[in-house]
Amino acid sequence: MSGTMASFFNAVRPNTSNSRLTVPPKMNKQFSSSSTFLATTSLLGKVAVVTGSSRSIGASVAKCLGEHGANVVVNYVKDAISAEEVIQSIRSQGKGGAIAVKADTSTLEGAQFLLDEAVKTFGKIDILVLNAGVMGSKTLAEIDEAFFDSHFDINVKAPLFMAKAAAAILPAPGGRIIFFSSSLTAASTVTPNALCYLATKGAIEQISRVLAKDLGSRGITVNTISPGPVDTPMFREGKPQGVLDSIAKQNPSRRLGEPDDIAPIVGFLASSAAQWINGQNIRVNGGFVV
Ligand SMILES: NC(=O)c1ccc[n+]([C@@H]2O[C@H](COP(=O)([O-])OP(=O)(O)OC[C@H]3O[C@@H](n4cnc5c(N)ncnc54)[C@H](OP(=O)(O)O)[C@@H]3O)[C@@H](O)[C@H]2O)c1
């Protein structure tokens, strides 16, 4: 038996000389096995950046992280009033702090500005939630370069470069990166006008998988949340009520998702309780896609 094979078997076989198992060294855990579940879901003292969090899913995520103690950077482009409401809601819980930062994350400058403002205010970043996105509606015949670029800039390019910048400063171990895709990447009922949107989400899922292996070696987890239909302005855009109703009926619960259906799983992934969840694509859709 070669030396390598012999040492592998010695690691898993009982040692006949003293009848004890030789166990390979374990990675250090970030919390002891006696820690309570609640203690490990606390985000007290953490700093979270949530792109596109003035409304809809991002706002719900920002509030959830704040309720669990994180200091949250709320990002918006147009709607300063809604962003202000989100930060007031977080501050009123008396746990985490919050600031609103106007930054267009479809540009690399805007994305970097957002991260810089977070560090300037709170001194660090622990959790990066890449929620901002657009969902236009064009078939292959209708797509032009500007439409393609507008989708890839905000849905793929900026999240990738934000992850790159954050990877250099996130705590290792303990940092968290959470991307957003869509359950539609796994659905067989896909309409032709979703081409560009789903191409970006496919790209994000692969970026997340690769980064989970890469940054995972430093104890930074990288996961993807893939909602099903959620009742937000993005989802409602251009759909007559009959279409919305028929999509709702396709869910076992016969309703659309709400932003608050999505936020808690993001909060959990951001916590130390989820330290062993890495490289996963979690479909949060009430069973819309199984
Ligand atoms: N809703 C769904 O059914 C659904 C399903 C699957 C996946 N998702 C994914 O979930 C994420 C959130 O979707 P949503 O439905 O909550 O979207 P939404 O209702 O359109 O809200 C988008 C948020 O992003 C902000 N935003 C837009 N452009 C931005 C930019 N260039 N830079 C920074 N922030 C920007 C908006 O702020 P302002 O208003 O200030 O511009 C707003 O806060 C997206 O990644 C989406 O693909 C959604």
The ligand as a Gaussian input file, in Angstrom:
#p B3LYP/6-31G(d) Opt

LIG

0 1
 N      -40.364000      40.207000      -7.420000
 C      -40.198000      38.984000      -7.884000
 O      -41.163000      38.298000      -8.251000
 C      -38.821000      38.373000      -7.939000
 C      -38.730000      37.017000      -8.260000
 C      -37.465000      36.429000      -8.333000
 C      -36.333000      37.183000      -8.089000
 N      -36.448000      38.505000      -7.775000
 C      -35.219000      39.260000      -7.546000
 O      -35.274000      39.918000      -6.297000
 C      -34.553000      41.141000      -6.359000
 C      -35.452000      42.295000      -5.899000
 O      -36.604000      42.338000      -6.717000
 P      -37.875000      43.274000      -6.346000
 O      -39.039000      42.633000      -6.982000
 O      -37.876000      43.561000      -4.893000
 O      -37.480000      44.608000      -7.178000
 P      -38.174000      46.056000      -7.212000
 O      -39.539000      46.025000      -6.661000
 O      -38.002000      46.554000      -8.600000
 O      -37.245000      46.934000      -6.232000
 C      -35.964000      47.237000      -6.711000
 C      -35.135000      47.987000      -5.683000
 O      -33.853000      48.180000      -6.273000
 C      -33.546000      49.559000      -6.307000
 N      -32.806000      49.814000      -7.542000
 C      -33.252000      49.812000      -8.805000
 N      -32.252000      50.098000      -9.661000
 C      -31.151000      50.264000      -8.887000
 C      -29.796000      50.579000      -9.169000
 N      -29.361000      50.769000     -10.440000
 N      -28.934000      50.689000      -8.143000
 C      -29.344000      50.506000      -6.865000
 N      -30.617000      50.218000      -6.525000
 C      -31.501000      50.086000      -7.541000
 C      -34.870000      50.296000      -6.226000
 O      -34.661000      51.574000      -5.647000
 P      -35.286000      52.952000      -6.266000
 O      -36.757000      52.768000      -6.264000
 O      -34.816000      54.009000      -5.363000
 O      -34.725000      53.079000      -7.634000
 C      -35.656000      49.343000      -5.315000
 O      -35.328000      49.605000      -3.962000
 C      -34.080000      41.283000      -7.815000
 O      -32.765000      40.843000      -7.928000
 C      -35.018000      40.361000      -8.563000
 O      -34.452000      39.878000      -9.764000
 C      -37.672000      39.113000      -7.689000

